[in-house]
Structure formats: C-alpha cells, structure tokens
Amino acid sequence: MLYSSTRGLISSASFEDVALSGLAPDGGLFIPNSLPDLSHLYDTKEDLSYTDLALEIFLPFADGIVPKQDLKTLIEKSYSSFRIPNVVQLTTAGKHQLLDLFYGPTFAFKDVALQFLGNLFEYLLAKNNKQLTLIGATSGDTGSAAIYGVRGKKNIHLFVLHPLNRVTKIQELQMTSVLDDNITNIAIEGSFDNAQAIVKEIFSDTQLRKTYNLGAINSINWVRLMAQVPYYFYAAREYRKKVGTDVEAFCVPTGNFGNIYAGYMAKQMGLPIKKLILATNANDILHRTIQTGKYTVKESTPTPAPSMDIQIASNFERYLYDIADKDTKLVASHMEDLKTGEFALTQKERDKLQSDFCSYATSTEEIYQYISSYNEQGLNVDPHTATGLCAADQFDFQNVICLATAHPSKFGDAFFKATGKKIELPSVLQELEQKQTSCIHAAADINAIKDIILTILRENKDLDQ
C-alpha cells in the first residue's frame, strides 16, 4: 500500500514514511492510494475479537512494512493495558446504543489509536535505529493519550502543546504529572487552534523536520485514523448480535473531523452505514459547512465539551480530497483560500458532503440538559457524549450507535453544573492530585515554541554525548 498527499506533491510514500512523518512535506495530509474491500469482516459469522478485527483491518495498510506476526504482537501489546478484554463495548442509553471507548489508560477514546501508535513508533525506530521528535497539539485528551503511549520509550521525545486553562483539571494533570525524561508539556496562552497552527508551521520548516526527524501524534497522522476504524466494524457486529438488526447510523462527537472520518473510511471499506451524524458544540464550523457549503472560521468559544472547541478541523482536508475526486489542485486551492478564513465548496462537493453526513450543533444548555437527563436515568455521560446523544435525537434513524468518547469523571465541573452532584473519580484519577507536575508556560508564538523545543533537544543531545 502506497500513500499520496492531499496536495499532490507526494504519490508513493510508504506506510513507514506516513507513520513516522505524519504531515506530508508539501503541507498536505497522507491518504492511501486505494482502499481494501473489507465487507467480509462484517458479513462473516466467524466470532472475531476486537484484536482479530484490528489485525485484518491494519494488514493491507502496513503490507510489506510490518509482518503479520509482528503486527499481531503490536496490537496485543497495545490493548493489554485496557480495562476490558475487547477494548470497547456497547451499552444501552435509552433508545440508542452507546459505544464506550474510554477503557484505556487515560479514560478517553484517543487511547485506542495512540497506544498502538506509540508501540508502532518504537518498533519502526528500533528496526531502523532512528530517533523521532514528536510534536502535537491537544484540546484535552490527545495529549494525555499520546504521553501514555510513548512515555519512557527509547529514541522518542514528545512535546505536547495545550491551551492554558482551556482543558479540564483532570486532563491537565494527566499530562503534566508524567515526568518521564522524554515528555515535555507546554501550555500556551491561546486556543487549541493556535496550538495546532503552531505545530503545522513547525512541520513546514523543512530543515527542522530533517534535522530532528519530526513526527506527529495528532490525527493528521494517518495511522491515528486507521487505528480507529476497527471499533466501527466491531460495534456494528456487536449491535447486530445485541439488537438483531443492522445499525443505520453512527453519531460521532467531533471537533477535528478525525473520529468521524474514521467512520467514513469504515463505510468506504464496506461497512454498511446509511449515515454518519456529525455532532458538535457551539464551535459549529463543520455543521455550518454541511448546511451552507461554506467553511468559515470564527473565534473558538470555550464550552463544557473542550475537546471540540476547534475551528480548524484538520482532517476535513482528507475528506475534501475524496469529494474533489482526488483533484489535488482543487484541495490546495481550498487550503489557500482558508488562509483568508473561508473557502466555498463546489456544488458537487456540497452534494456529496450532504449525502454522507447530517449534523447538529448542540448548545451548552442542551449539553447540561442531556447530562442531567441521563443521570436521572442512572447513566452518567461526559459532555462530548451528551452532544452526540442530543444530535442523534434530532433525526429519524431508528438504529443508532452514539460514540461515548470519554469517561464522565474527567469532566467533573460540567457534571456538577448539570446535576448538582459530584461524580466519583476512579482511584487512578484520584491519585493524580497528589503527584508532582511539570509544565512550561509560553506565548502562542511560533518562535517562542521553537526556542523551547530546540533548547531541550540540544540539551538532550549534549547529555547523550
């Protein structure tokens, strides 16, 4: 399997290139040159575990780079840290089913991909005797999941940027209480969009990328998305066993368009999904794009669902590539227009977008309402999951799976505001309050962040010598 950039200058990158570099040299995102038909994985009556499905789904993408037995070992190692045997599970939430994705080390869905990605990094680096500098931005959960995925691993140094005072206390502690030498947390005085823009600008520095072998942990890294596809197949199979019919739609809370894009990829690979429901909060750029065909950037607004407080949804570029019929010039034109804060879809692109997705922007009041309502029914949900449950109720689909993206205890303030109750923290999260923390505060400035990163990398190099 070879990979191309959405902007056209790369057309034959290997799986290893894609995994270790993340962003394409021309600023685009990597995309597979073809997709396998995996419909048999849904149709088969064979009893397949989650790891069985993951192996069969990953194999075509890693073909020729990671042998099957090595890939199997990486998958099993990655999911051995999860608190349930099959990694994810379905639970009933009124008329819907919830796909609980928060059984990994940091209690968020990002663990599903980042535990695997961390082990894959280690495997590829050892194979080629390389070192890797990872740089990522987080709106909350990606940072901690990435940190737990690579902490203590040889030949890797991870820098994570998060927006100061715009993640929850638990999210912050999960990141800053990890004191391994290969982890650096940076809190910037700005938004997630500022952090993400800085990361992309750093990646555009060709010399820096080459000198320090930069790689990405955000969902701009194709492997992140690939590793999320299995839970769509697994959930659809489990739904059919549990409910007795096929699932019609998945409802996905999304900010950076990564989680829902993985669902779109699953559909393209043969999973019979009629519709993907895009759930968002007041930062509704994706909802507005689906409704109007115009992608117009506004200032991001803090909400109780901070992981979705995003205006620049990076993974939408991958989808643009598909609906533009792989016209890289058109994609590049859209991305150039975005520098002014807006681009407009062609009518053909807009029609395709609306055929694949429907959407709803959940208000802050509705988020609290849904948290409270489900608590009264005996089920606790986090604010992001609440946006999904609310969005699912706006449409007439009878058989819907809503993705539950994080453990509700990570958002205790929102839960208290919605219900008037304190939510009990799992013991591992309670212990975070007692841990020592380390974090660098910095302006949302590319040069300031570069200086921090280069200083630490040079110091580490001197120590190694």
PLY file of the C-alpha trace (Angstrom):
ply
format ascii 1.0
element vertex 465
property float x
property float y
property float z
element edge 464
property int vertex1
property int vertex2
end_header
0.00 0.00 0.00
1.38 3.40 -1.01
0.16 6.84 0.06
-0.29 10.26 -1.54
-0.51 13.79 -0.21
-3.82 15.60 -0.47
-1.92 18.49 -2.08
-0.33 16.50 -4.87
3.45 16.59 -4.49
3.80 13.11 -2.95
2.29 9.99 -4.53
4.31 6.97 -3.40
5.03 7.25 0.33
5.36 4.01 2.29
3.47 3.08 5.46
6.67 3.72 7.40
7.06 7.19 5.86
3.46 8.01 6.71
3.68 6.73 10.29
6.93 8.47 11.19
6.41 11.80 9.44
2.70 12.47 9.99
2.35 15.55 7.80
3.36 15.39 4.12
6.31 17.60 3.06
4.02 19.79 0.93
1.82 20.56 3.95
-0.90 18.13 2.90
-2.17 15.03 4.69
-1.36 11.48 3.67
-4.12 9.33 2.23
-3.99 5.71 0.96
-3.82 5.37 -2.82
-6.54 2.72 -2.61
-8.80 1.17 -0.01
-9.34 -2.54 0.60
-12.83 -4.06 0.47
-13.31 -5.40 4.00
-17.05 -6.08 3.81
-16.35 -9.75 4.59
-15.32 -8.72 8.11
-18.88 -7.58 8.73
-20.60 -10.35 6.79
-18.73 -13.29 8.29
-20.41 -15.29 11.04
-16.99 -16.14 12.47
-16.55 -14.98 16.06
-13.95 -12.22 15.75
-12.43 -10.46 18.75
-11.51 -6.80 18.64
-7.85 -7.63 18.13
-8.79 -10.08 15.33
-10.61 -7.28 13.52
-7.81 -4.80 14.10
-5.25 -7.19 12.62
-7.31 -7.82 9.48
-8.00 -4.10 9.01
-4.41 -2.96 9.61
-2.74 -5.60 7.43
-3.49 -4.09 3.99
-2.21 -0.68 5.11
1.01 -1.97 6.68
1.64 -4.54 3.93
5.32 -5.02 3.18
6.45 -2.95 6.17
5.24 -4.80 9.28
5.00 -8.62 9.01
1.69 -10.14 10.12
3.08 -11.77 13.27
4.83 -8.56 14.32
1.65 -6.59 13.71
-0.35 -9.07 15.78
2.15 -8.70 18.64
1.96 -4.88 18.45
-1.85 -4.95 18.56
-1.99 -7.34 21.50
0.62 -5.33 23.40
-1.25 -2.08 22.74
-4.60 -3.31 24.04
-3.29 -5.31 27.00
-3.43 -2.08 29.04
-7.20 -1.70 28.55
-9.60 -2.45 31.39
-11.89 -4.77 29.40
-10.86 -7.71 27.17
-12.41 -6.45 23.93
-11.20 -2.84 24.27
-14.64 -1.23 23.69
-18.23 -2.19 24.45
-21.86 -1.34 23.73
-24.19 -0.16 26.48
-27.84 0.85 26.27
-28.71 4.56 26.52
-32.46 4.87 26.16
-33.39 4.16 22.53
-29.76 4.35 21.42
-26.68 2.24 21.97
-23.51 3.83 23.29
-20.12 2.64 22.10
-17.98 3.10 25.20
-14.46 3.97 24.08
-12.89 5.01 27.38
-11.36 1.84 28.81
-7.74 2.74 28.02
-5.10 4.19 30.36
-6.33 7.80 30.13
-10.09 7.07 30.04
-10.63 8.54 26.56
-11.14 7.20 23.04
-7.77 8.59 21.93
-6.12 5.68 23.78
-7.43 3.22 21.19
-5.24 4.74 18.49
-2.38 6.19 20.49
-1.46 3.08 22.45
-0.98 1.35 19.09
0.79 4.31 17.51
3.27 4.55 20.40
4.20 0.89 20.06
4.41 1.19 16.28
6.80 4.15 16.63
9.02 2.13 18.94
9.01 -0.86 16.56
9.87 1.16 13.45
12.57 3.19 15.18
14.28 0.10 16.60
14.12 -1.56 13.19
15.95 1.36 11.56
17.99 2.67 14.51
16.37 6.12 14.26
15.28 8.80 16.70
11.98 10.66 16.50
10.82 14.03 17.78
7.05 14.10 18.18
5.17 17.38 18.35
1.44 17.59 18.91
-1.37 19.92 19.91
-4.23 18.86 22.14
-7.63 20.19 23.09
-7.62 17.83 26.07
-7.46 14.09 25.55
-5.00 13.61 22.68
-2.12 14.93 24.76
-2.52 12.57 27.70
-3.21 9.57 25.46
-0.08 10.33 23.40
2.00 10.80 26.54
0.86 7.47 27.97
1.52 5.87 24.59
5.19 6.90 24.35
6.34 7.68 27.90
9.66 6.05 28.68
10.14 4.77 25.14
13.66 4.94 23.75
14.58 7.19 20.84
11.40 9.31 21.19
10.89 12.79 22.66
7.32 14.12 22.76
6.35 17.80 23.00
2.65 18.43 23.72
1.05 21.89 23.40
-2.23 22.50 25.19
-4.24 25.75 25.62
-3.68 27.18 29.10
-6.81 26.99 31.32
-8.90 25.56 28.47
-8.65 21.88 29.35
-10.18 20.26 32.42
-8.15 19.86 35.60
-8.04 16.09 35.18
-6.89 16.40 31.57
-4.17 18.83 32.64
-2.99 16.59 35.48
-2.92 13.53 33.27
-0.45 15.33 31.02
1.65 17.34 33.44
2.07 14.62 36.11
4.07 12.43 33.71
7.68 13.29 34.49
9.50 10.89 32.17
12.55 12.49 30.58
11.15 12.07 27.06
7.97 14.11 27.74
7.65 17.93 27.64
4.34 19.71 28.28
3.86 23.27 27.04
0.81 25.34 27.99
0.24 28.15 25.50
-1.66 31.37 26.11
-4.24 30.80 23.41
-6.68 28.31 21.92
-6.29 24.81 20.52
-6.44 26.33 17.03
-3.42 28.47 17.94
-1.57 25.36 19.15
-2.46 23.36 16.06
-1.37 26.21 13.77
2.00 26.37 15.54
2.51 22.63 15.14
1.73 22.81 11.41
4.07 25.77 10.99
6.86 23.88 12.72
6.31 20.99 10.33
6.62 23.38 7.40
10.25 24.08 8.43
11.96 21.59 6.11
15.36 21.89 7.73
13.98 21.40 11.23
11.98 18.36 10.13
15.05 16.79 8.60
17.47 17.62 11.42
15.27 16.34 14.25
13.12 13.78 12.36
9.80 15.33 13.30
6.68 13.18 13.60
3.05 13.80 14.51
0.75 12.36 17.16
-2.33 14.38 16.17
-4.87 12.86 13.83
-3.04 14.50 10.94
-1.09 11.21 11.26
-2.88 8.67 9.06
-2.15 5.80 11.45
-4.26 7.51 14.12
-7.30 7.25 11.86
-6.51 3.75 10.64
-6.39 2.58 14.25
-9.90 3.94 14.89
-11.58 2.08 12.02
-11.81 -1.29 13.86
-14.20 -0.05 16.52
-16.78 0.84 13.87
-16.68 -2.69 12.48
-16.68 -4.21 15.96
-19.59 -2.04 17.14
-21.69 -2.81 14.04
-21.17 -6.55 14.54
-21.99 -6.34 18.24
-25.07 -4.22 17.51
-26.42 -6.83 15.11
-25.90 -9.55 17.74
-27.48 -7.47 20.50
-30.37 -5.77 18.71
-30.97 -8.23 15.87
-30.73 -5.73 13.03
-28.13 -3.66 11.21
-27.11 -0.29 12.59
-28.32 2.58 10.39
-26.16 5.43 11.61
-23.27 6.29 13.87
-23.45 9.57 15.77
-19.99 10.95 16.40
-18.95 13.92 18.57
-16.13 15.52 16.63
-14.00 18.64 16.56
-11.04 17.87 14.31
-13.08 15.59 11.99
-10.80 12.66 12.80
-13.13 10.32 14.70
-15.96 10.69 12.21
-13.58 10.43 9.27
-12.52 7.01 10.58
-16.21 6.06 10.40
-16.39 7.37 6.86
-13.36 5.23 5.98
-15.04 2.18 7.51
-18.05 2.83 5.28
-15.79 3.17 2.24
-14.25 -0.18 3.12
-17.59 -1.96 3.11
-19.28 -1.38 6.45
-23.00 -0.86 5.64
-23.70 2.52 7.27
-26.50 4.68 5.87
-25.42 7.91 7.50
-22.86 9.47 9.79
-24.32 12.04 12.19
-21.80 14.76 12.99
-22.32 16.14 16.50
-20.62 19.34 17.56
-20.99 22.13 20.10
-21.06 25.93 19.77
-17.86 25.71 17.70
-20.02 24.59 14.83
-17.86 25.17 11.75
-18.41 21.63 10.46
-22.17 21.84 11.00
-22.27 25.19 9.19
-20.23 23.76 6.32
-22.66 20.88 5.87
-25.61 23.26 5.98
-24.25 26.06 3.76
-21.32 24.70 1.77
-19.08 27.45 3.20
-16.21 26.70 5.56
-15.95 29.95 7.54
-13.61 30.26 10.50
-14.78 32.11 13.60
-13.21 32.63 17.01
-13.39 29.43 19.07
-15.72 29.55 22.08
-14.98 27.76 25.38
-17.68 25.18 26.17
-18.23 22.32 28.65
-17.00 20.00 25.84
-13.46 21.40 25.43
-12.13 18.67 23.14
-14.46 20.04 20.48
-13.59 23.70 20.93
-11.97 23.78 17.50
-12.49 25.87 14.38
-9.84 24.47 12.02
-10.77 20.80 11.55
-7.58 19.40 10.03
-8.97 16.08 8.85
-11.62 17.74 6.73
-8.84 18.15 4.15
-8.73 14.37 3.71
-12.44 14.31 3.02
-12.11 17.23 0.61
-9.58 15.18 -1.35
-12.16 12.42 -1.75
-15.15 14.56 -2.71
-12.96 16.57 -5.10
-12.29 13.30 -6.95
-8.63 13.45 -5.90
-8.19 16.81 -7.59
-5.17 17.95 -5.56
-5.16 21.38 -7.22
-8.71 22.00 -6.02
-7.81 20.84 -2.50
-4.72 23.07 -2.47
-6.88 25.96 -3.70
-9.35 25.44 -0.84
-6.48 25.35 1.66
-5.01 28.54 0.18
-8.40 30.26 0.44
-8.61 29.11 4.06
-5.72 31.46 4.88
-8.26 34.27 4.45
-10.65 32.49 6.85
-13.06 30.92 4.37
-13.45 28.68 1.36
-16.56 27.59 -0.52
-17.33 24.08 -1.73
-18.37 23.46 -5.29
-21.97 22.30 -5.73
-20.74 18.77 -6.46
-18.67 18.73 -3.26
-21.55 20.08 -1.22
-23.98 17.46 -2.58
-21.56 14.67 -1.71
-20.98 16.08 1.78
-24.70 16.17 2.49
-25.16 12.64 1.18
-22.56 11.26 3.59
-23.29 13.35 6.69
-26.03 15.06 8.60
-25.20 17.28 11.55
-26.35 19.13 14.64
-24.72 21.78 16.81
-25.60 21.15 20.45
-25.89 24.24 22.61
-24.25 24.49 26.03
-27.69 24.41 27.64
-28.53 21.19 25.79
-25.23 19.62 26.88
-26.10 20.22 30.54
-29.68 19.09 29.93
-28.62 15.77 28.45
-26.05 15.10 31.17
-28.76 15.72 33.77
-31.44 13.72 31.98
-29.29 10.64 31.57
-28.05 10.91 35.15
-31.67 10.76 36.29
-31.98 7.55 34.25
-28.96 6.07 36.03
-26.37 6.67 33.31
-23.53 9.17 33.54
-22.17 10.67 30.32
-19.46 13.19 29.62
-20.21 16.50 27.80
-18.92 15.27 24.42
-21.07 12.14 24.57
-24.01 14.36 25.57
-23.60 16.33 22.32
-23.84 13.06 20.42
-26.94 11.84 22.23
-28.60 15.20 21.64
-27.67 15.20 17.96
-28.94 11.64 17.48
-32.34 12.68 18.80
-32.73 15.29 16.04
-33.05 12.66 13.30
-35.43 9.81 12.46
-32.95 6.92 12.40
-34.20 4.00 14.48
-30.93 2.11 14.91
-28.16 4.45 16.05
-24.85 3.93 17.81
-23.57 7.02 19.63
-19.87 7.16 20.41
-19.08 7.70 24.10
-15.70 9.33 23.80
-14.55 9.87 27.41
-15.22 8.79 30.96
-17.62 11.29 32.58
-15.42 11.71 35.65
-12.86 13.60 33.54
-15.38 16.45 33.37
-16.45 16.77 36.98
-17.15 20.51 36.82
-19.57 20.10 33.92
-21.22 17.13 35.62
-21.70 19.13 38.84
-23.09 22.12 36.98
-25.57 19.86 35.16
-26.67 17.68 38.07
-25.64 19.43 41.30
-23.75 16.25 42.20
-20.09 15.39 42.50
-19.03 12.48 40.35
-16.75 9.88 41.87
-13.29 9.63 40.33
-11.72 6.24 39.59
-8.85 5.68 42.03
-6.18 6.14 39.36
-7.55 9.62 38.61
-7.90 10.50 42.30
-4.18 9.82 42.72
-3.27 12.49 40.16
-3.93 15.27 42.70
-1.01 14.04 44.83
1.53 13.85 42.01
4.27 16.31 41.18
3.74 18.17 37.90
5.89 19.82 35.27
4.79 22.21 32.54
6.29 25.13 30.62
4.09 28.20 30.03
4.63 30.11 26.78
3.06 32.64 24.46
1.19 31.31 21.44
4.12 32.29 19.28
5.92 30.06 16.79
9.37 31.43 17.62
8.87 31.05 21.37
7.77 27.44 20.96
10.61 26.65 18.55
13.11 28.06 21.03
11.76 25.83 23.82
11.82 22.72 21.65
15.29 23.34 20.22
16.77 24.16 23.63
15.50 20.90 25.13
16.56 18.81 22.12
20.07 20.28 22.18
20.37 19.73 25.92
19.31 16.10 25.49
21.81 15.63 22.67
24.60 17.02 24.86
23.61 14.64 27.65
23.64 11.68 25.27
27.15 12.56 24.23
0 1
1 2
2 3
3 4
4 5
5 6
6 7
7 8
8 9
9 10
10 11
11 12
12 13
13 14
14 15
15 16
16 17
17 18
18 19
19 20
20 21
21 22
22 23
23 24
24 25
25 26
26 27
27 28
28 29
29 30
30 31
31 32
32 33
33 34
34 35
35 36
36 37
37 38
38 39
39 40
40 41
41 42
42 43
43 44
44 45
45 46
46 47
47 48
48 49
49 50
50 51
51 52
52 53
53 54
54 55
55 56
56 57
57 58
58 59
59 60
60 61
61 62
62 63
63 64
64 65
65 66
66 67
67 68
68 69
69 70
70 71
71 72
72 73
73 74
74 75
75 76
76 77
77 78
78 79
79 80
80 81
81 82
82 83
83 84
84 85
85 86
86 87
87 88
88 89
89 90
90 91
91 92
92 93
93 94
94 95
95 96
96 97
97 98
98 99
99 100
100 101
101 102
102 103
103 104
104 105
105 106
106 107
107 108
108 109
109 110
110 111
111 112
112 113
113 114
114 115
115 116
116 117
117 118
118 119
119 120
120 121
121 122
122 123
123 124
124 125
125 126
126 127
127 128
128 129
129 130
130 131
131 132
132 133
133 134
134 135
135 136
136 137
137 138
138 139
139 140
140 141
141 142
142 143
143 144
144 145
145 146
146 147
147 148
148 149
149 150
150 151
151 152
152 153
153 154
154 155
155 156
156 157
157 158
158 159
159 160
160 161
161 162
162 163
163 164
164 165
165 166
166 167
167 168
168 169
169 170
170 171
171 172
172 173
173 174
174 175
175 176
176 177
177 178
178 179
179 180
180 181
181 182
182 183
183 184
184 185
185 186
186 187
187 188
188 189
189 190
190 191
191 192
192 193
193 194
194 195
195 196
196 197
197 198
198 199
199 200
200 201
201 202
202 203
203 204
204 205
205 206
206 207
207 208
208 209
209 210
210 211
211 212
212 213
213 214
214 215
215 216
216 217
217 218
218 219
219 220
220 221
221 222
222 223
223 224
224 225
225 226
226 227
227 228
228 229
229 230
230 231
231 232
232 233
233 234
234 235
235 236
236 237
237 238
238 239
239 240
240 241
241 242
242 243
243 244
244 245
245 246
246 247
247 248
248 249
249 250
250 251
251 252
252 253
253 254
254 255
255 256
256 257
257 258
258 259
259 260
260 261
261 262
262 263
263 264
264 265
265 266
266 267
267 268
268 269
269 270
270 271
271 272
272 273
273 274
274 275
275 276
276 277
277 278
278 279
279 280
280 281
281 282
282 283
283 284
284 285
285 286
286 287
287 288
288 289
289 290
290 291
291 292
292 293
293 294
294 295
295 296
296 297
297 298
298 299
299 300
300 301
301 302
302 303
303 304
304 305
305 306
306 307
307 308
308 309
309 310
310 311
311 312
312 313
313 314
314 315
315 316
316 317
317 318
318 319
319 320
320 321
321 322
322 323
323 324
324 325
325 326
326 327
327 328
328 329
329 330
330 331
331 332
332 333
333 334
334 335
335 336
336 337
337 338
338 339
339 340
340 341
341 342
342 343
343 344
344 345
345 346
346 347
347 348
348 349
349 350
350 351
351 352
352 353
353 354
354 355
355 356
356 357
357 358
358 359
359 360
360 361
361 362
362 363
363 364
364 365
365 366
366 367
367 368
368 369
369 370
370 371
371 372
372 373
373 374
374 375
375 376
376 377
377 378
378 379
379 380
380 381
381 382
382 383
383 384
384 385
385 386
386 387
387 388
388 389
389 390
390 391
391 392
392 393
393 394
394 395
395 396
396 397
397 398
398 399
399 400
400 401
401 402
402 403
403 404
404 405
405 406
406 407
407 408
408 409
409 410
410 411
411 412
412 413
413 414
414 415
415 416
416 417
417 418
418 419
419 420
420 421
421 422
422 423
423 424
424 425
425 426
426 427
427 428
428 429
429 430
430 431
431 432
432 433
433 434
434 435
435 436
436 437
437 438
438 439
439 440
440 441
441 442
442 443
443 444
444 445
445 446
446 447
447 448
448 449
449 450
450 451
451 452
452 453
453 454
454 455
455 456
456 457
457 458
458 459
459 460
460 461
461 462
462 463
463 464
